[in-house]
Protein backbone atom coordinates (compact mmCIF):
# COMPACT_ATOMS: atom_id res chain seq x y z
CA UNK A 1 0.00 0.00 0.00
CA UNK A 2 2.82 2.38 0.88
CA UNK A 3 4.54 1.64 -2.44
CA UNK A 4 1.41 2.65 -4.33
CA UNK A 5 1.18 5.93 -2.39
CA UNK A 6 4.84 6.76 -3.10
CA UNK A 7 4.35 5.95 -6.80
CA UNK A 8 1.28 8.19 -7.04
CA UNK A 9 3.15 11.07 -5.31
CA UNK A 10 6.10 10.74 -7.70
CA UNK A 11 3.76 10.78 -10.73
CA UNK A 12 1.98 13.86 -9.44
CA UNK A 13 5.25 15.71 -8.85
CA UNK A 14 6.45 14.80 -12.39
CA UNK A 15 3.19 15.95 -13.95
CA UNK A 16 3.42 19.21 -12.01
CA UNK A 17 6.95 19.91 -13.21
CA UNK A 18 6.02 19.22 -16.85
CA UNK A 19 2.91 21.37 -16.61
CA UNK A 20 4.83 24.22 -15.05
CA UNK A 21 7.43 24.19 -17.81
CA UNK A 22 4.62 24.33 -20.40
CA UNK A 23 2.47 26.98 -18.72
CA UNK A 24 5.23 29.17 -17.32
CA UNK A 25 6.23 30.88 -20.63
CA UNK A 26 2.63 31.84 -21.36
CA UNK A 27 2.19 33.35 -17.90
CA UNK A 28 5.41 35.31 -17.73
CA UNK A 29 6.38 35.71 -21.48
CA UNK A 30 9.97 34.91 -20.42
CA UNK A 31 12.29 34.12 -23.31
CA UNK A 32 15.07 31.84 -22.37
CA UNK A 33 17.79 33.39 -24.50
CA UNK A 34 15.97 36.35 -26.15
CA UNK A 35 17.53 39.81 -26.00
CA UNK A 36 15.69 42.84 -27.38
CA UNK A 37 16.90 45.74 -29.47
CA UNK A 38 15.38 48.94 -28.16
CA UNK A 39 15.25 52.60 -29.08
CA UNK A 40 14.09 55.61 -27.10
CA UNK A 41 11.12 57.81 -27.72
CA UNK A 42 12.60 61.25 -28.18
CA UNK A 43 11.52 64.78 -28.96
CA UNK A 44 12.46 66.94 -31.90
CA UNK A 45 11.47 68.04 -35.35
CA UNK A 46 10.15 65.78 -38.08
CA UNK A 47 10.00 66.37 -41.79
CA UNK A 48 6.79 65.17 -43.40
CA UNK A 49 7.76 63.61 -46.68
CA UNK A 50 6.23 62.00 -49.77
CA UNK A 51 8.37 59.24 -51.22
CA UNK A 52 8.83 58.28 -54.85
CA UNK A 53 11.43 56.91 -57.19
CA UNK A 54 12.91 58.57 -60.24
CA UNK A 55 15.63 58.26 -62.84
CA UNK A 56 18.69 60.48 -62.88
CA UNK A 57 19.44 62.10 -66.21
CA UNK A 58 21.08 65.18 -67.72
CA UNK A 59 19.25 68.48 -68.04
CA UNK A 60 19.33 68.11 -71.82
CA UNK A 61 20.11 65.20 -74.09
CA UNK A 62 20.67 65.67 -77.82
CA UNK A 63 20.98 62.92 -80.40
CA UNK A 64 23.48 64.23 -82.96
CA UNK A 65 23.09 62.80 -86.45
CA UNK A 66 24.06 63.42 -90.05
CA UNK A 67 21.82 65.17 -92.56
CA UNK A 68 23.75 63.70 -95.46
CA UNK A 69 24.92 60.24 -96.42
CA UNK A 70 28.57 59.37 -96.55
CA UNK A 71 31.49 57.47 -95.10
CA UNK A 72 32.85 58.43 -91.68
CA UNK A 73 36.37 59.71 -92.26
CA UNK A 74 37.35 60.61 -88.69
CA UNK A 75 35.87 60.38 -85.17
CA UNK A 76 37.28 62.97 -82.79
CA UNK A 77 35.16 62.47 -79.68
CA UNK A 78 34.26 59.29 -77.84
CA UNK A 79 32.14 58.30 -74.83
CA UNK A 80 32.77 60.34 -71.65
CA UNK A 81 34.69 63.04 -73.57
CA UNK A 82 33.81 66.60 -72.66
CA UNK A 83 32.75 68.84 -75.55
CA UNK A 84 31.96 72.48 -76.11
CA UNK A 85 29.21 73.89 -78.28
CA UNK A 86 30.39 73.92 -81.90
CA UNK A 87 33.30 71.54 -81.28
CA UNK A 88 33.91 68.94 -84.00
CA UNK A 89 32.71 65.43 -83.15
CA UNK A 90 33.39 63.68 -86.45
CA UNK A 91 34.16 64.25 -90.12
CA UNK A 92 32.59 62.62 -93.19
CA UNK A 93 34.38 62.01 -96.49
CA UNK A 94 33.88 65.10 -98.71
CA UNK A 95 35.13 63.91 -102.14
CA UNK A 96 31.69 63.62 -103.71
CA UNK A 97 30.49 66.77 -101.95
CA UNK A 98 33.43 68.73 -103.35
CA UNK A 99 32.57 67.43 -106.84
CA UNK A 100 28.95 68.52 -106.44
CA UNK A 101 30.12 71.96 -105.33
CA UNK A 102 32.38 72.33 -108.41
CA UNK A 103 29.50 71.29 -110.69
CA UNK A 104 27.27 73.86 -109.05
CA UNK A 105 29.98 76.51 -109.52
CA UNK A 106 30.26 75.70 -113.24
CA UNK A 107 26.50 75.75 -113.71
CA UNK A 108 26.27 79.14 -111.99
CA UNK A 109 29.01 80.54 -114.23
CA UNK A 110 27.16 79.28 -117.32
CA UNK A 111 23.84 80.87 -116.45
CA UNK A 112 25.55 84.12 -115.49
CA UNK A 113 27.28 84.12 -118.89
CA UNK A 114 23.89 83.57 -120.51
CA UNK A 115 22.59 86.66 -118.75
CA UNK A 116 25.55 88.65 -120.05
CA UNK A 117 24.75 87.53 -123.60
CA UNK A 118 21.14 88.54 -123.13
CA UNK A 119 22.26 91.98 -122.00
CA UNK A 120 24.26 92.35 -125.23
CA UNK A 121 21.23 91.18 -127.20
CA UNK A 122 19.13 93.73 -125.37
CA UNK A 123 21.52 96.51 -126.38
CA UNK A 124 21.44 95.35 -130.03
CA UNK A 125 17.67 95.27 -129.97
CA UNK A 126 17.55 98.78 -128.59
CA UNK A 127 19.78 99.96 -131.47
CA UNK A 128 17.55 98.20 -133.99
CA UNK A 129 14.49 99.85 -132.48
CA UNK A 130 16.11 103.29 -132.78
CA UNK A 131 17.06 102.63 -136.38
CA UNK A 132 13.61 101.34 -137.17
CA UNK A 133 12.10 104.41 -135.61
CA UNK A 134 14.23 106.62 -137.86
CA UNK A 135 13.35 104.48 -140.88
CA UNK A 136 9.64 104.82 -140.20
CA UNK A 137 10.04 108.55 -139.84
CA UNK A 138 11.82 108.75 -143.21
CA UNK A 139 9.24 106.58 -144.93
CA UNK A 140 6.44 108.67 -143.46
CA UNK A 141 8.03 111.75 -144.99
CA UNK A 142 8.38 109.93 -148.33
CA UNK A 143 4.71 108.99 -148.27
CA UNK A 144 3.82 112.61 -147.60
CA UNK A 145 5.97 113.78 -150.52
CA UNK A 146 4.47 111.14 -152.82
CA UNK A 147 1.01 112.24 -151.83
CA UNK A 148 1.91 115.86 -152.61
CA UNK A 149 3.31 114.84 -156.01
CA UNK A 150 0.11 112.95 -156.76
CA UNK A 151 -2.00 115.98 -155.89
CA UNK A 152 0.14 118.16 -158.19
CA UNK A 153 -0.12 115.64 -161.05
CA UNK A 154 -3.88 115.52 -160.64
CA UNK A 155 -4.12 119.32 -160.83
CA UNK A 156 -1.91 119.43 -163.93
CA UNK A 157 -4.02 116.78 -165.60
CA UNK A 158 -7.19 118.70 -164.74
CA UNK A 159 -5.86 121.95 -166.19
CA UNK A 160 -4.97 120.21 -169.45
CA UNK A 161 -8.42 118.66 -169.62
CA UNK A 162 -9.89 122.15 -169.21
CA UNK A 163 -7.63 123.46 -172.00
CA UNK A 164 -8.52 120.49 -174.19
CA UNK A 165 -12.14 121.42 -173.81
CA UNK A 166 -11.48 124.74 -175.64
CA UNK A 167 -8.89 123.20 -177.96
CA UNK A 168 -6.13 125.11 -176.22
CA UNK A 169 -3.76 122.16 -175.63
CA UNK A 170 -2.76 119.13 -177.61
CA UNK A 171 -3.84 115.60 -176.73
CA UNK A 172 -0.25 114.50 -176.23
CA UNK A 173 0.27 116.86 -173.30
CA UNK A 174 -2.91 115.54 -171.68
CA UNK A 175 -1.70 111.96 -172.09
CA UNK A 176 1.57 112.88 -170.41
CA UNK A 177 -0.25 114.49 -167.49
CA UNK A 178 -2.51 111.47 -167.12
CA UNK A 179 0.52 109.18 -167.12
CA UNK A 180 2.27 111.38 -164.56
CA UNK A 181 -0.79 111.25 -162.30
CA UNK A 182 -0.99 107.45 -162.60
CA UNK A 183 2.73 107.09 -161.82
CA UNK A 184 2.33 109.36 -158.81
CA UNK A 185 -0.44 107.10 -157.53
CA UNK A 186 1.81 104.07 -157.95
CA UNK A 187 4.72 105.81 -156.25
CA UNK A 188 2.47 106.79 -153.34
CA UNK A 189 1.27 103.23 -152.97
CA UNK A 190 4.82 101.90 -153.03
CA UNK A 191 5.79 104.39 -150.34
CA UNK A 192 2.75 103.42 -148.24
CA UNK A 193 3.60 99.71 -148.57
CA UNK A 194 7.19 100.45 -147.58
CA UNK A 195 5.93 102.40 -144.52
CA UNK A 196 3.55 99.61 -143.56
CA UNK A 197 6.44 97.10 -143.78
CA UNK A 198 8.56 99.31 -141.56
CA UNK A 199 5.74 99.51 -139.03
CA UNK A 200 5.45 95.70 -139.12
CA UNK A 201 9.18 95.46 -138.53
CA UNK A 202 8.78 97.77 -135.55
CA UNK A 203 6.02 95.58 -134.14
CA UNK A 204 8.30 92.58 -134.65
CA UNK A 205 11.01 94.36 -132.64
CA UNK A 206 8.49 94.99 -129.86
CA UNK A 207 7.60 91.29 -129.85
CA UNK A 208 11.31 90.44 -129.85
CA UNK A 209 11.72 92.73 -126.84
CA UNK A 210 8.94 90.90 -125.00
CA UNK A 211 10.52 87.56 -125.87
CA UNK A 212 13.85 88.88 -124.65
CA UNK A 213 12.17 89.92 -121.40
CA UNK A 214 10.91 86.37 -120.93
CA UNK A 215 14.33 84.94 -121.72
CA UNK A 216 15.93 87.31 -119.21
CA UNK A 217 13.40 86.28 -116.56
CA UNK A 218 14.18 82.63 -117.28
CA UNK A 219 17.89 83.40 -117.11
CA UNK A 220 17.44 85.15 -113.76
CA UNK A 221 15.49 82.12 -112.51
CA UNK A 222 18.30 79.87 -113.78
CA UNK A 223 20.81 81.99 -111.88
CA UNK A 224 18.75 81.77 -108.71
CA UNK A 225 18.41 78.01 -109.17
CA UNK A 226 22.14 77.66 -109.75
CA UNK A 227 22.89 79.83 -106.73
CA UNK A 228 20.54 77.69 -104.64
CA UNK A 229 22.24 74.53 -105.91
CA UNK A 230 25.64 75.99 -105.03
CA UNK A 231 24.40 77.06 -101.59
CA UNK A 232 22.98 73.58 -101.06
CA UNK A 233 26.29 72.02 -102.10
CA UNK A 234 28.17 74.32 -99.72
CA UNK A 235 25.68 73.53 -96.94
CA UNK A 236 26.04 69.77 -97.55
CA UNK A 237 29.78 70.23 -97.47
CA UNK A 238 29.36 71.88 -94.10
CA UNK A 239 27.19 69.01 -92.93
CA UNK A 240 30.17 66.73 -93.44
CA UNK A 241 31.59 68.28 -90.27
CA UNK A 242 29.55 66.93 -87.34
CA UNK A 243 29.63 69.41 -84.45
CA UNK A 244 28.19 69.38 -80.95
CA UNK A 245 25.05 71.54 -80.57
CA UNK A 246 25.59 71.97 -76.81
CA UNK A 247 28.38 72.01 -74.26
CA UNK A 248 28.51 68.93 -72.10
CA UNK A 249 29.71 65.36 -72.32
CA UNK A 250 29.43 62.57 -74.90
CA UNK A 251 27.29 59.84 -73.38
CA UNK A 252 27.62 57.51 -76.34
CA UNK A 253 29.28 57.44 -79.75
CA UNK A 254 27.55 55.22 -82.28
CA UNK A 255 29.91 55.31 -85.26
CA UNK A 256 33.48 54.35 -86.08
CA UNK A 257 35.87 55.51 -88.83
CA UNK A 258 35.08 53.83 -92.15
CA UNK A 259 31.42 53.27 -91.29
CA UNK A 260 28.86 54.44 -93.85
CA UNK A 261 25.86 56.46 -92.69
CA UNK A 262 22.73 56.65 -94.85
CA UNK A 263 20.42 59.63 -94.45
CA UNK A 264 17.99 58.67 -97.24
CA UNK A 265 14.91 57.97 -95.10
CA UNK A 266 15.80 59.28 -91.64
CA UNK A 267 18.65 61.02 -89.88
CA UNK A 268 21.11 58.43 -88.56
CA UNK A 269 22.21 58.99 -84.95
CA UNK A 270 25.95 59.26 -84.50
CA UNK A 271 26.43 60.67 -80.99
CA UNK A 272 24.40 61.08 -77.83
CA UNK A 273 25.48 64.31 -76.12
CA UNK A 274 24.30 65.42 -72.68
CA UNK A 275 24.52 68.84 -71.11
CA UNK A 276 26.96 69.46 -68.28
CA UNK A 277 26.33 66.83 -65.58
CA UNK A 278 27.18 69.23 -62.76
CA UNK A 279 23.43 69.86 -62.75
CA UNK A 280 21.19 66.82 -63.29
CA UNK A 281 17.47 66.24 -63.70
CA UNK A 282 15.46 63.50 -62.04
CA UNK A 283 12.25 62.34 -63.72
CA UNK A 284 9.85 61.01 -61.11
CA UNK A 285 6.27 59.72 -61.17
CA UNK A 286 4.03 60.64 -58.21
CA UNK A 287 0.73 59.05 -57.32
CA UNK A 288 -2.37 61.18 -57.77
CA UNK A 289 -2.99 60.96 -54.00
CA UNK A 290 0.30 62.78 -53.31
CA UNK A 291 0.55 65.18 -56.24
CA UNK A 292 -1.51 67.84 -54.45
CA UNK A 293 1.28 68.21 -51.88
CA UNK A 294 3.98 68.84 -54.48
CA UNK A 295 4.87 72.39 -55.51
CA UNK A 296 7.58 73.99 -57.60
CA UNK A 297 10.75 75.00 -55.69
CA UNK A 298 9.89 72.41 -53.02
CA UNK A 299 12.84 70.84 -51.21
CA UNK A 300 13.72 67.26 -52.12
CA UNK A 301 16.22 64.85 -50.59
CA UNK A 302 17.21 61.56 -52.16
CA UNK A 303 19.76 58.80 -52.27
CA UNK A 304 20.92 56.35 -54.90
CA UNK A 305 21.86 52.71 -54.55
CA UNK A 306 25.51 53.44 -55.31
CA UNK A 307 25.78 55.80 -52.29
CA UNK A 308 23.08 54.69 -49.87
CA UNK A 309 24.84 56.35 -46.91
CA UNK A 310 24.92 59.73 -48.66
CA UNK A 311 21.98 62.10 -48.99
CA UNK A 312 21.63 64.45 -51.95
CA UNK A 313 19.40 67.51 -52.16
CA UNK A 314 17.42 69.09 -54.94
CA UNK A 315 14.29 71.06 -55.70
CA UNK A 316 11.15 70.60 -57.78
CA UNK A 317 11.35 72.51 -61.07
CA UNK A 318 8.18 71.34 -62.83
CA UNK A 319 4.95 69.49 -62.06
CA UNK A 320 3.50 68.39 -65.40
CA UNK A 321 -0.22 68.70 -65.98
CA UNK A 322 -0.44 65.73 -68.30
CA UNK A 323 -1.08 62.56 -66.30
CA UNK A 324 0.02 59.05 -67.21
CA UNK A 325 -2.15 56.01 -66.60
CA UNK A 326 -1.10 52.38 -66.34
CA UNK A 327 -4.03 50.16 -65.50
CA UNK A 328 -5.87 51.78 -62.59
CA UNK A 329 -2.79 53.70 -61.43
CA UNK A 330 -2.68 57.41 -62.31
CA UNK A 331 0.60 59.26 -61.87
CA UNK A 332 1.95 62.70 -62.70
CA UNK A 333 5.48 63.40 -63.98
CA UNK A 334 7.56 65.62 -61.70
CA UNK A 335 10.98 67.04 -62.60
CA UNK A 336 13.59 67.56 -59.90
CA UNK A 337 16.83 69.48 -60.34
CA UNK A 338 19.88 68.59 -58.26
CA UNK A 339 23.52 69.66 -58.09
CA UNK A 340 26.14 67.08 -59.00
CA UNK A 341 29.54 68.72 -58.40
CA UNK A 342 32.54 66.89 -59.89
CA UNK A 343 35.64 65.91 -57.94
CA UNK A 344 39.04 64.43 -58.76
CA UNK A 345 37.86 60.83 -58.60
CA UNK A 346 34.57 61.48 -60.38
CA UNK A 347 35.05 64.25 -62.96
CA UNK A 348 31.41 63.95 -64.05
CA UNK A 349 29.98 63.88 -60.50
CA UNK A 350 28.65 61.01 -58.41
CA UNK A 351 25.20 61.03 -59.97
CA UNK A 352 25.30 59.25 -63.32
CA UNK A 353 22.56 59.11 -65.97
CA UNK A 354 20.25 56.14 -65.48
CA UNK A 355 20.68 55.82 -61.69
CA UNK A 356 17.53 55.18 -59.66
CA UNK A 357 16.89 57.92 -57.11
CA UNK A 358 14.85 57.26 -53.95
CA UNK A 359 13.16 60.64 -53.52
CA UNK A 360 11.71 62.23 -50.40
CA UNK A 361 9.66 65.36 -51.03
CA UNK A 362 9.51 67.55 -47.92
CA UNK A 363 5.86 68.65 -47.72
CA UNK A 364 5.71 69.80 -44.05
CA UNK A 365 7.80 70.31 -40.91
CA UNK A 366 6.56 69.35 -37.42
CA UNK A 367 8.61 71.00 -34.68
CA UNK A 368 9.17 69.82 -31.11
CA UNK A 369 7.01 66.68 -31.25
CA UNK A 370 7.41 63.23 -29.74
CA UNK A 371 9.28 60.96 -32.11
CA UNK A 372 8.55 57.24 -32.25
CA UNK A 373 10.93 54.96 -34.18
CA UNK A 374 9.14 53.47 -37.19
CA UNK A 375 10.81 50.11 -36.52
CA UNK A 376 8.86 49.86 -33.22
CA UNK A 377 5.58 49.75 -35.16
CA UNK A 378 6.92 47.07 -37.47
CA UNK A 379 8.12 44.80 -34.66
CA UNK A 380 6.20 41.52 -34.27
CA UNK A 381 6.85 39.33 -31.17
CA UNK A 382 8.14 35.81 -31.88
CA UNK A 383 5.50 33.03 -31.88
CA UNK A 384 4.41 32.00 -28.40
CA UNK A 385 5.54 35.27 -26.81
CA UNK A 386 2.60 37.52 -27.72
CA UNK A 387 1.42 39.41 -24.59
CA UNK A 388 -2.27 40.11 -23.97
CA UNK A 389 -3.56 43.06 -25.97
CA UNK A 390 -3.93 46.32 -24.10
CA UNK A 391 -6.66 48.58 -25.44
CA UNK A 392 -5.55 51.60 -23.44
CA UNK A 393 -7.33 53.69 -20.86
CA UNK A 394 -11.10 53.75 -21.07
CA UNK A 395 -12.70 57.05 -21.96
CA UNK A 396 -9.51 58.63 -23.34
CA UNK A 397 -10.50 60.54 -26.45
CA UNK A 398 -8.14 60.09 -29.40
CA UNK A 399 -6.85 63.10 -31.30
CA UNK A 400 -8.35 63.80 -34.66
CA UNK A 401 -6.65 61.87 -37.51
CA UNK A 402 -3.65 59.65 -37.09
CA UNK A 403 -3.12 55.92 -37.37
CA UNK A 404 -3.46 53.44 -34.54
CA UNK A 405 -0.75 50.93 -33.87
CA UNK A 406 0.93 48.86 -31.16
CA UNK A 407 4.45 49.00 -29.78
CA UNK A 408 6.10 46.72 -27.22
CA UNK A 409 8.15 47.44 -24.12
CA UNK A 410 10.12 45.10 -21.86
CA UNK A 411 10.93 45.27 -18.14
CA UNK A 412 14.18 44.29 -16.45
CA UNK A 413 13.14 40.65 -16.71
CA UNK A 414 12.68 41.02 -20.49
CA UNK A 415 8.93 40.42 -20.20
CA UNK A 416 6.93 41.93 -23.10
CA UNK A 417 4.04 44.33 -22.70
CA UNK A 418 1.94 45.81 -25.53
CA UNK A 419 1.26 49.54 -25.62
CA UNK A 420 -1.32 51.06 -28.01
CA UNK A 421 -0.29 54.30 -29.73
CA UNK A 422 -1.70 56.83 -32.19
CA UNK A 423 0.81 58.16 -34.73
CA UNK A 424 0.68 60.93 -37.30
CA UNK A 425 3.08 61.98 -40.03
CA UNK A 426 6.32 60.18 -40.80
CA UNK A 427 9.61 60.75 -42.57
CA UNK A 428 10.10 57.03 -43.08
CA UNK A 429 12.35 56.50 -40.04
CA UNK A 430 10.35 58.28 -37.34
CA UNK A 431 6.66 58.80 -36.63
CA UNK A 432 5.03 61.73 -34.89
CA UNK A 433 3.61 60.25 -31.66
CA UNK A 434 0.21 61.83 -31.06
CA UNK A 435 -0.83 59.81 -28.03
CA UNK A 436 -0.36 56.43 -26.36
CA UNK A 437 0.72 54.63 -23.21
CA UNK A 438 4.35 55.54 -23.74
CA UNK A 439 6.17 58.78 -23.07
CA UNK A 440 9.38 60.60 -23.87
CA UNK A 441 12.42 58.60 -22.82
CA UNK A 442 10.68 55.21 -22.83
CA UNK A 443 12.50 52.34 -24.46
CA UNK A 444 10.46 50.58 -27.15
CA UNK A 445 11.43 47.31 -28.82
CA UNK A 446 12.52 47.61 -32.45
CA UNK A 447 13.90 44.09 -33.00
CA UNK A 448 15.86 41.19 -31.57
CA UNK A 449 19.59 40.82 -31.12
Secondary structure, DSSP 8 states (H G I E B T S, - for coil): -HHHHHHHHHHHHHHHHHHHHHHHHHHH---SS--EEEEE-EEEEEEEEEEEEEEEEES-EEEEEESS-EEEEEE---TT-EE-TT-EEEEE--HHHHHHHHHHHHHHHHHHHHHHHHHHHHHHHHHHHHHHHHHHHHHHHHHHHHHHHHHHHHHHHHHHHHHHHTT-S-HHHHHHHHHHHHHHHHHHHHHHHHHHHHHHHHHHHHHHHHHHHHHHHHHHHHHHHHHHHHHHHHHHHHHTEEE-SSSEEEEEE---TT-EE--SSS-EEEEEEEE-TTEEEEEEEEETTTGGG--TT-EEEEEEGGGTT--EEEEEEEEEEEEEEETTEEEEEEEEEEE----SS-TT-S--TT-EEEEEEEEEEEEEEEEEEHHHHH----TT---------TT----SS-EEEEEEEE-TT--EEEEEEEEEEE-SSEEEEEEES--TT-EEEEEE-
